[in-house]
């Protein structure tokens, strides 16, 4: 878990890391030979003295999309929408997604997310099973 405090909007947020990612990040400095300043240093800056710029990240993403045969243009920001949507459809509450995204309001989070039809159907079926169980219990 990482605490980020210099993010957009100066909103503090918690970032959870998968165990394999945390392990790789702990091992990474030893593999570099010295304690590097950035995980994703700019190639342009000498000895990794600067992080990747937004333009460099966009260029990398465009290149990888092309290599994957994806012709629709995407921005790195689209990954935030994907992350939020996947969390919501995996069962995370809207409030949890809001906090993880660092949003101040649920309205902003709602603009980032999209409920899949299968998620709506699964939640409907689950709710109706509970309604039927409750009605059956009351003898209706």
C-alpha positions in Angstrom: 0.0 0.0 0.0 1.3 3.4 -1.0 0.1 6.8 0.2 0.2 9.4 -2.5 -0.1 13.1 -1.5 1.0 15.0 -4.6 -1.7 13.8 -7.0 -4.0 15.8 -9.2 -6.3 18.0 -7.2 -4.1 17.5 -4.2 -6.4 14.7 -3.0 -4.6 12.1 -0.8 -5.3 8.5 -1.9 -4.2 5.0 -1.0 -2.9 2.8 -3.7 -2.9 -0.9 -3.1 -0.3 -3.0 -4.8 -0.7 -6.7 -5.7 1.8 -8.8 -3.8 3.8 -9.6 -7.0 4.0 -5.9 -7.9 5.2 -5.0 -4.4 7.8 -7.7 -4.5 9.1 -6.6 -7.9 9.3 -3.0 -6.7 11.3 -4.1 -3.7 13.7 -6.0 -5.9 14.0 -3.4 -8.6 16.6 -1.1 -7.0 19.0 -4.0 -6.5 18.6 -5.0 -10.1 19.5 -1.5 -11.2 22.8 -1.4 -9.3 22.0 1.9 -7.6 18.9 3.4 -6.0 17.1 5.0 -9.0 14.9 8.0 -8.5 12.1 6.9 -10.7 10.5 3.5 -11.6 9.8 4.9 -15.1 12.7 7.3 -15.9 12.9 9.3 -19.0 15.4 8.1 -21.6 16.1 11.6 -22.6 17.3 12.7 -19.1 20.8 11.5 -18.1 20.9 8.7 -15.6 17.1 8.7 -15.1 17.1 12.1 -13.5 13.6 12.9 -14.7 10.3 10.9 -14.8 8.6 10.1 -18.1 6.6 13.1 -19.3 2.9 12.9 -20.2 3.9 13.2 -23.9 6.3 10.2 -23.6 3.7 8.1 -21.9 1.2 8.9 -24.6 3.7 8.0 -27.2 4.5 4.7 -25.5 0.8 3.9 -25.3 0.1 4.7 -28.9 3.0 2.5 -29.9 1.8 -0.4 -27.8 -1.7 -0.1 -29.1 -0.4 -0.2 -32.7 1.7 -3.2 -31.9 -1.3 -4.9 -30.5 -3.3 -4.2 -33.6 -5.7 -1.8 -31.8 -6.6 1.0 -34.2 -9.0 2.9 -31.9 -7.2 5.8 -30.2 -6.9 5.6 -26.4 -5.2 7.9 -24.0 -3.5 6.9 -20.8 -6.4 8.5 -18.9 -8.7 5.9 -20.4 -7.0 3.4 -18.2 -8.5 5.1 -15.2 -11.9 4.7 -16.6 -11.2 1.0 -17.3 -9.9 0.5 -13.7 -13.0 2.1 -12.2 -15.4 0.2 -14.4 -13.7 -3.1 -13.7 -13.7 -2.5 -9.9 -17.4 -1.6 -10.0 -18.3 -4.6 -12.1 -16.2 -6.9 -9.8 -18.4 -5.9 -6.9 -16.6 -3.0 -5.3 -19.1 -0.4 -4.0 -19.3 3.0 -5.7 -18.0 4.6 -2.5 -14.9 2.3 -2.5 -14.2 3.1 -6.2 -14.6 6.8 -5.4 -12.0 6.6 -2.6 -9.6 4.6 -4.7 -9.9 7.0 -7.6 -9.3 9.9 -5.3 -12.6 11.6 -6.3 -14.3 14.1 -4.1 -17.8 13.2 -5.2 -19.7 10.2 -6.4 -20.9 12.2 -9.4 -17.4 12.2 -10.8 -17.0 8.5 -10.1 -20.2 7.8 -11.9 -18.9 9.6 -15.0 -15.8 7.2 -14.9 -17.8 3.9 -14.6 -20.1 1.8 -16.7 -22.1 -1.1 -15.4 -22.0 -4.1 -17.7 -25.3 -5.7 -18.6 -24.2 -8.9 -17.0 -23.4 -7.1 -13.8 -26.9 -5.5 -13.8 -28.5 -8.9 -14.5 -26.5 -10.7 -11.8 -27.3 -8.1 -9.2 -31.0 -8.1 -10.2 -31.1 -11.9 -10.0 -29.4 -11.9 -6.6 -31.8 -9.2 -5.3 -34.9 -11.0 -6.6 -33.7 -14.3 -5.0 -33.6 -12.4 -1.7 -37.1 -10.9 -2.3 -38.5 -14.3 -3.1 -36.8 -15.8 0.0 -38.2 -13.1 2.2 -41.7 -13.3 0.7 -41.6 -17.1 1.1 -40.6 -16.8 4.7 -43.6 -14.5 5.4 -45.9 -16.9 3.7 -46.9 -14.7 0.8 
